Amino acid sequence: MTAQTSDEQRPALSGPFGYGDRVQLTGPKGRLNTITLVPGGEFHSHRGMIRHEELIGLPDGSVVRNTHDEEYLALRPLLADFVMSMPRGAAIVYPKDAAQILSLADIFPGALVVEAGVGSGALSLHLLRAVGTDGELRSFERREEFAEIARANVAAFAGAAPANWSVTVGDLQEALPATCEAGTVDRIVLDMLAPWECVGAAADALKPGGVILCYVATVTQLSRVAEELRRSGCFTHPQANETMVRGWHVEGLAVRPDHRMVAHTGFLITARRLAPGAVLPERKRRASKSEYNDEDVAAWTPDVLDGPAGEAAEDSREWTPESIGQWSKSDKALRKKVRDARRLAAERGADEA
């Protein structure tokens, strides 16, 4: 069940600080410390302390001093700041990719959006903000631990579980038809290990013209999902890209790129649902070295095609997080992240129900 988020429950996004607000304190050396204001709380560093009560009532962007007279800048974290500091059960979708997802998938206010898997809830928060109160987000997750962390993180940010958001634990292929009527979903976003397994279910759920977007980590996954989208005959030609963000150091005449950058995090591949019975026209282009046939596809992704290639699939390597280089947390670590997320939600007075 989901709980209604009232104005009284929702943490303020602007205005004077109050108990339950998340506050980002930036110290003299630029180090960020994110805290939740609670009655009687204190923020300690090795060079002094700030009582939470000293921040209550101050406007956003205030400067406060600790007991050693060091200055700290106090600001509410932006959504991007929040998702980067919240408890994580699974790797999150970085803000740079979340922004691209909202644009490429054309997430609009009032849309019915399906998301799988929910991970730690980072993308869910961006999608909920984009669909607005008139839209709806239906999230699906295979692992109960990840779903619990996501519920707590979203509740911590919003003040309660949004009324227009649901999280279903289960396999998307089985749960989606039982949750969404065929041809009713505006957008589907798949952030999962093997999104090609869900292309058929997604095609049934999407409206004609609806968008499917898949977020994958490796080129092998990218190729596999692209060929499945083509093979299904239900979608337009897929388009793929990645986003790299490089910051710049700008101080006086010292203007240069930062030494570090957020480079590859994942690939985004999108396609649009064709009308039932429509056949996508073949692209007319001159022959080139990029031409390929079924044998080429089978050599790269042997489980895409039927026949001899399908036989090779039985011996192919199983798709696991480890096989594509993704690090996964142990059950013990996940239980700790669940406790951390619930504690954060409790500090903000959030209702996870």
ROMITI-242513 format. One record per residue (C-alpha): z, y, x. Coordinates in Angstrom, 1 decimal. Last residue first. Layout:
+--------+--------+--------+
!     zz !     yy !     xx !
+--------+--------+--------+
!      Z !      Y !      X !
...
+--------+--------+--------+
//
This chain:
+--------+--------+--------+
!     zz !     yy !     xx !
+--------+--------+--------+
!    4.5 !    2.4 !    3.7 !
!    4.6 !    4.1 !    7.1 !
!    6.8 !    7.1 !    6.0 !
!    7.2 !    9.6 !    8.7 !
!   10.4 !   11.5 !    9.6 !
!    8.9 !   12.6 !   12.9 !
!   11.4 !   10.7 !   14.9 !
!   10.8 !    7.7 !   12.7 !
!    7.0 !    7.7 !   13.4 !
!    7.7 !    7.9 !   17.2 !
!   10.2 !    5.0 !   16.8 !
!    7.6 !    2.9 !   14.9 !
!    5.1 !    3.5 !   17.7 !
!    7.5 !    2.6 !   20.4 !
!    8.6 !   -0.6 !   18.6 !
!    5.0 !   -1.7 !   18.0 !
!    4.3 !   -0.9 !   21.7 !
!    7.2 !   -3.2 !   22.7 !
!    5.8 !   -6.0 !   20.6 !
!    2.4 !   -5.5 !   22.2 !
!    4.0 !   -5.9 !   25.7 !
!    5.6 !   -9.1 !   24.7 !
!    2.4 !  -10.4 !   23.2 !
!    0.6 !   -9.7 !   26.5 !
!   -1.8 !   -6.7 !   26.7 !
!   -5.5 !   -7.1 !   27.2 !
!   -7.7 !   -5.9 !   30.1 !
!  -11.4 !   -5.6 !   29.3 !
!  -13.8 !   -6.9 !   31.9 !
!  -16.5 !   -8.3 !   29.6 !
!  -15.3 !  -12.0 !   30.0 !
!  -11.7 !  -10.9 !   29.7 !
!  -12.1 !   -9.3 !   26.3 !
!  -13.7 !  -12.6 !   25.1 !
!  -17.3 !  -13.6 !   24.2 !
!  -17.7 !  -17.3 !   25.0 !
!  -20.0 !  -18.1 !   27.9 !
!  -23.2 !  -19.8 !   26.9 !
!  -23.4 !  -23.6 !   26.6 !
!  -23.9 !  -23.7 !   22.9 !
!  -26.2 !  -20.6 !   23.2 !
!  -28.7 !  -22.6 !   25.1 !
!  -29.5 !  -24.6 !   22.0 !
!  -30.2 !  -21.4 !   20.1 !
!  -32.8 !  -20.4 !   22.7 !
!  -34.6 !  -23.7 !   22.1 !
!  -34.9 !  -22.9 !   18.4 !
!  -33.4 !  -19.9 !   16.7 !
!  -33.1 !  -16.5 !   18.3 !
!  -30.2 !  -14.2 !   19.2 !
!  -28.0 !  -16.8 !   21.0 !
!  -30.0 !  -16.7 !   24.2 !
!  -29.4 !  -13.0 !   24.9 !
!  -31.2 !  -12.1 !   28.1 !
!  -33.7 !  -15.0 !   28.3 !
!  -34.0 !  -15.2 !   24.6 !
!  -35.1 !  -11.5 !   24.4 !
!  -37.8 !  -12.1 !   27.0 !
!  -39.0 !  -15.2 !   25.2 !
!  -39.2 !  -13.3 !   22.0 !
!  -41.6 !  -10.7 !   23.4 !
!  -41.3 !   -7.6 !   25.6 !
!  -43.2 !   -4.4 !   26.4 !
!  -41.4 !   -2.1 !   28.8 !
!  -44.2 !   -2.4 !   31.4 !
!  -46.5 !   -0.5 !   29.1 !
!  -48.8 !   -1.0 !   26.2 !
!  -49.5 !    2.2 !   24.3 !
!  -47.4 !    2.9 !   21.3 !
!  -47.5 !    2.4 !   17.6 !
!  -44.1 !    1.6 !   16.3 !
!  -44.0 !   -1.1 !   13.6 !
!  -43.3 !    0.1 !   10.1 !
!  -39.8 !   -1.0 !    8.8 !
!  -40.2 !   -3.2 !    5.8 !
!  -38.4 !   -2.1 !    2.6 !
!  -37.1 !   -4.8 !    0.3 !
!  -33.7 !   -3.1 !   -0.2 !
!  -33.8 !    0.4 !    1.2 !
!  -33.3 !    0.6 !    4.9 !
!  -29.8 !    1.1 !    6.4 !
!  -29.7 !    3.5 !    9.3 !
!  -29.1 !    2.7 !   13.0 !
!  -26.6 !    3.7 !   15.7 !
!  -25.5 !    2.6 !   19.1 !
!  -22.7 !    4.2 !   21.1 !
!  -21.9 !    3.0 !   24.6 !
!  -18.5 !    3.0 !   26.1 !
!  -16.0 !    4.6 !   28.5 !
!  -18.4 !    5.7 !   31.3 !
!  -17.4 !    9.0 !   33.1 !
!  -14.3 !   11.0 !   32.5 !
!  -14.4 !   13.1 !   35.6 !
!  -12.6 !   13.6 !   38.8 !
!  -13.3 !   16.0 !   41.7 !
!  -13.7 !   18.9 !   39.2 !
!  -17.1 !   20.7 !   39.3 !
!  -17.1 !   24.0 !   41.1 !
!  -16.2 !   27.7 !   40.6 !
!  -13.9 !   29.1 !   43.3 !
!  -15.0 !   32.7 !   43.1 !
!  -12.1 !   33.5 !   40.8 !
!  -10.7 !   30.3 !   39.4 !
!  -12.9 !   27.9 !   37.5 !
!  -12.6 !   24.2 !   38.2 !
!  -15.1 !   22.4 !   36.0 !
!  -14.7 !   19.3 !   33.8 !
!  -17.3 !   16.5 !   33.7 !
!  -17.7 !   14.6 !   30.4 !
!  -20.0 !   11.6 !   30.2 !
!  -21.3 !   10.4 !   26.9 !
!  -23.3 !    7.2 !   26.3 !
!  -26.5 !    6.5 !   24.3 !
!  -28.2 !    4.1 !   22.0 !
!  -30.7 !    4.3 !   19.2 !
!  -31.4 !    1.4 !   16.9 !
!  -34.8 !    1.2 !   15.1 !
!  -34.2 !    1.4 !   11.4 !
!  -32.1 !   -1.2 !    9.7 !
!  -32.3 !   -4.2 !    7.3 !
!  -34.8 !   -6.4 !    9.2 !
!  -31.8 !   -8.4 !   10.6 !
!  -33.7 !   -9.1 !   13.9 !
!  -33.7 !   -5.5 !   14.8 !
!  -30.0 !   -5.0 !   14.3 !
!  -29.3 !   -8.3 !   16.0 !
!  -31.4 !   -7.1 !   19.0 !
!  -29.4 !   -3.9 !   19.3 !
!  -26.1 !   -5.8 !   19.0 !
!  -26.9 !   -8.1 !   21.9 !
!  -28.4 !   -5.4 !   24.1 !
!  -25.3 !   -3.2 !   23.8 !
!  -22.9 !   -6.1 !   24.3 !
!  -24.7 !   -7.0 !   27.6 !
!  -24.7 !   -3.4 !   28.6 !
!  -20.9 !   -3.2 !   28.3 !
!  -18.2 !   -1.3 !   26.4 !
!  -19.3 !   -1.3 !   22.8 !
!  -19.0 !    1.3 !   20.0 !
!  -21.2 !    0.4 !   17.0 !
!  -22.5 !    2.8 !   14.4 !
!  -23.9 !    1.9 !   11.1 !
!  -25.3 !    4.7 !    9.0 !
!  -26.2 !    4.8 !    5.3 !
!  -29.8 !    5.5 !    4.2 !
!  -29.6 !    2.8 !    1.5 !
!  -25.9 !    2.4 !    0.8 !
!  -24.0 !    0.1 !    3.1 !
!  -22.0 !   -3.0 !    2.0 !
!  -24.8 !   -5.6 !    2.3 !
!  -26.0 !   -4.3 !    5.6 !
!  -22.4 !   -4.3 !    7.0 !
!  -21.9 !   -7.9 !    6.1 !
!  -25.1 !   -8.9 !    7.8 !
!  -24.3 !   -6.8 !   10.9 !
!  -20.8 !   -8.3 !   11.3 !
!  -21.5 !  -10.9 !   14.0 !
!  -23.4 !   -8.2 !   15.9 !
!  -20.2 !   -6.3 !   16.3 !
!  -18.8 !   -8.8 !   18.9 !
!  -15.8 !   -7.3 !   20.7 !
!  -15.0 !   -4.6 !   18.2 !
!  -15.3 !   -0.9 !   17.5 !
!  -17.6 !   -1.0 !   14.4 !
!  -18.1 !    2.2 !   12.4 !
!  -19.6 !    1.8 !    8.9 !
!  -20.8 !    4.9 !    6.9 !
!  -21.6 !    5.6 !    3.3 !
!  -20.3 !    2.4 !    1.6 !
!  -21.2 !    1.6 !   -2.0 !
!  -24.2 !   -0.8 !   -1.6 !
!  -22.3 !   -4.0 !   -2.2 !
!  -18.8 !   -3.5 !   -3.6 !
!  -16.1 !   -3.0 !   -1.0 !
!  -12.9 !   -5.0 !   -0.5 !
!  -13.9 !   -8.6 !   -1.1 !
!  -17.2 !   -8.1 !    0.6 !
!  -15.4 !   -6.5 !    3.6 !
!  -12.7 !   -9.1 !    4.0 !
!  -14.8 !  -12.1 !    5.0 !
!  -17.1 !  -10.6 !    7.5 !
!  -14.5 !   -8.1 !    8.5 !
!  -12.0 !  -10.8 !    9.6 !
!   -8.5 !  -10.0 !    8.6 !
!   -5.7 !   -7.4 !    8.4 !
!   -6.7 !   -4.7 !    5.9 !
!   -5.6 !   -1.1 !    6.6 !
!   -6.0 !    1.5 !    3.9 !
!   -6.5 !    5.2 !    4.0 !
!   -6.9 !    7.7 !    1.1 !
!   -3.2 !    8.0 !    0.4 !
!   -2.5 !    9.0 !    4.0 !
!    0.4 !    7.0 !    5.6 !
!    3.1 !    9.6 !    6.1 !
!    3.9 !   12.6 !    8.3 !
!    0.2 !   12.9 !    9.4 !
!    0.7 !   12.4 !   13.1 !
!    3.6 !    9.9 !   12.9 !
!    2.0 !    8.1 !   10.0 !
!   -1.2 !    7.7 !   11.9 !
!    0.7 !    6.3 !   14.9 !
!    2.8 !    4.0 !   12.8 !
!   -0.1 !    2.5 !   10.9 !
!   -2.1 !    2.1 !   14.1 !
!    0.8 !    0.2 !   15.8 !
!    1.2 !   -2.1 !   12.8 !
!   -2.5 !   -2.8 !   12.6 !
!   -2.6 !   -3.6 !   16.4 !
!    0.3 !   -6.1 !   15.9 !
!   -1.4 !   -7.7 !   12.8 !
!   -4.5 !   -8.6 !   14.8 !
!   -7.9 !   -8.9 !   13.1 !
!   -8.2 !   -5.2 !   12.0 !
!  -10.0 !   -3.5 !    9.2 !
!   -9.9 !    0.1 !    8.2 !
!  -10.9 !    1.6 !    4.9 !
!  -11.3 !    5.4 !    5.1 !
!  -11.7 !    7.4 !    1.9 !
!  -13.1 !   10.9 !    1.2 !
!  -11.8 !   13.7 !   -1.1 !
!   -8.8 !   14.4 !    1.2 !
!  -11.0 !   15.0 !    4.2 !
!  -13.6 !   12.6 !    5.5 !
!  -13.5 !   14.3 !    8.9 !
!   -9.7 !   14.4 !    9.4 !
!   -9.5 !   10.7 !    8.4 !
!  -12.2 !    9.8 !   10.8 !
!  -10.5 !   11.5 !   13.7 !
!   -7.1 !    9.8 !   12.9 !
!   -8.8 !    6.4 !   12.5 !
!  -10.4 !    6.8 !   15.9 !
!   -7.0 !    6.9 !   17.6 !
!   -5.4 !    4.3 !   15.3 !
!   -4.2 !    1.9 !   18.0 !
!   -7.0 !   -0.7 !   17.5 !
!   -8.5 !   -0.2 !   14.1 !
!  -11.2 !   -2.7 !   14.4 !
!  -13.3 !   -2.1 !   12.3 !
!  -13.9 !    1.1 !   10.3 !
!  -15.4 !    1.6 !    6.9 !
!  -16.1 !    5.1 !    5.6 !
!  -16.4 !    6.3 !    2.0 !
!  -17.5 !    9.9 !    2.4 !
!  -15.9 !   12.9 !    0.7 !
!  -16.0 !   15.2 !    3.7 !
!  -18.8 !   14.1 !    6.1 !
!  -19.1 !   11.5 !    8.9 !
!  -22.6 !   12.0 !   10.3 !
!  -22.6 !    8.8 !   12.3 !
!  -23.9 !   10.7 !   15.3 !
!  -21.6 !   13.6 !   14.8 !
!  -18.3 !   11.9 !   14.0 !
!  -19.0 !    9.3 !   16.6 !
!  -19.8 !   11.9 !   19.2 !
!  -16.4 !   13.6 !   18.7 !
!  -14.7 !   10.2 !   18.9 !
!  -16.5 !    9.5 !   22.1 !
!  -15.2 !   12.6 !   23.9 !
!  -11.8 !   12.1 !   22.2 !
!  -11.4 !    8.6 !   23.9 !
!  -11.5 !    5.6 !   21.6 !
!   -8.3 !    3.8 !   22.5 !
!   -7.7 !    0.6 !   24.5 !
!   -5.4 !   -1.6 !   22.5 !
!   -1.7 !   -1.6 !   21.6 !
!   -1.3 !    2.1 !   22.5 !
!    1.7 !    4.4 !   22.0 !
!    0.7 !    8.0 !   21.5 !
!   -0.1 !   10.3 !   24.5 !
!   -3.9 !   10.4 !   24.5 !
!   -4.1 !   10.3 !   20.7 !
!   -1.8 !   13.4 !   20.4 !
!   -3.6 !   15.5 !   23.0 !
!   -7.0 !   14.9 !   21.2 !
!   -5.3 !   15.9 !   17.9 !
!   -4.1 !   19.1 !   19.5 !
!   -0.5 !   19.1 !   20.8 !
!    1.7 !   21.9 !   19.4 !
!    2.4 !   24.3 !   22.2 !
!    5.5 !   25.2 !   24.4 !
!    4.9 !   26.8 !   27.8 !
!    7.8 !   26.1 !   30.1 !
!    9.5 !   28.5 !   32.5 !
!   12.1 !   27.5 !   35.1 !
!   15.4 !   29.3 !   34.7 !
!   17.5 !   26.3 !   36.0 !
!   18.8 !   25.7 !   32.5 !
!   15.3 !   25.6 !   31.1 !
!   13.3 !   28.7 !   30.1 !
!   11.0 !   29.0 !   27.1 !
!    7.4 !   30.4 !   26.7 !
!    6.0 !   30.5 !   23.2 !
!    2.4 !   29.3 !   22.3 !
!    3.3 !   28.2 !   18.8 !
!    5.9 !   30.5 !   17.2 !
!    9.6 !   29.9 !   17.8 !
!   11.7 !   28.8 !   14.8 !
!   13.2 !   25.8 !   16.4 !
!   12.5 !   25.8 !   20.2 !
!   16.1 !   26.5 !   21.3 !
!   17.3 !   23.7 !   19.0 !
!   15.4 !   21.2 !   21.1 !
!   17.8 !   21.9 !   24.0 !
!   15.9 !   22.5 !   27.3 !
!   17.2 !   20.9 !   30.6 !
!   17.0 !   21.4 !   34.3 !
!   15.2 !   20.5 !   37.5 !
!   14.9 !   16.7 !   37.5 !
!   13.6 !   17.0 !   34.0 !
!   15.5 !   16.8 !   30.7 !
!   14.5 !   17.6 !   27.1 !
!   17.4 !   17.6 !   24.7 !
!   17.8 !   16.5 !   21.1 !
!   20.8 !   17.5 !   18.9 !
!   18.6 !   17.6 !   15.8 !
!   15.1 !   16.2 !   16.6 !
!   12.0 !   17.9 !   18.1 !
!    9.4 !   15.3 !   19.2 !
!    8.5 !   15.6 !   22.9 !
!    5.3 !   15.8 !   24.9 !
!    5.6 !   16.6 !   28.6 !
!    2.6 !   18.0 !   30.4 !
!    2.7 !   18.8 !   34.2 !
!    1.1 !   22.1 !   35.1 !
!    3.3 !   22.7 !   38.2 !
!    5.5 !   25.2 !   36.4 !
!    6.0 !   23.0 !   33.4 !
!    3.9 !   22.5 !   30.3 !
!    5.8 !   21.4 !   27.2 !
!    3.8 !   19.8 !   24.4 !
!    5.7 !   19.9 !   21.1 !
!    5.6 !   17.3 !   18.3 !
!    7.2 !   18.6 !   15.1 !
!    9.9 !   16.6 !   13.4 !
!   12.4 !   19.5 !   13.5 !
!   10.6 !   22.8 !   13.1 !
!    8.4 !   25.0 !   15.3 !
!    7.0 !   28.2 !   13.8 !
!    3.5 !   28.2 !   12.4 !
!    0.7 !   25.7 !   12.8 !
!   -0.1 !   22.1 !   12.2 !
!    3.1 !   21.5 !   10.2 !
!    4.3 !   18.0 !    9.9 !
!    3.3 !   16.5 !    6.5 !
!    6.2 !   15.4 !    4.4 !
!    6.7 !   18.6 !    2.5 !
!    2.9 !   19.1 !    2.0 !
!    2.7 !   15.7 !    0.5 !
!    1.2 !   12.6 !    2.0 !
!    0.9 !    9.9 !   -0.7 !
!    1.8 !    6.5 !    0.5 !
!   -0.5 !    3.6 !    1.0 !
!    0.0 !    0.0 !    0.0 !
+--------+--------+--------+
//
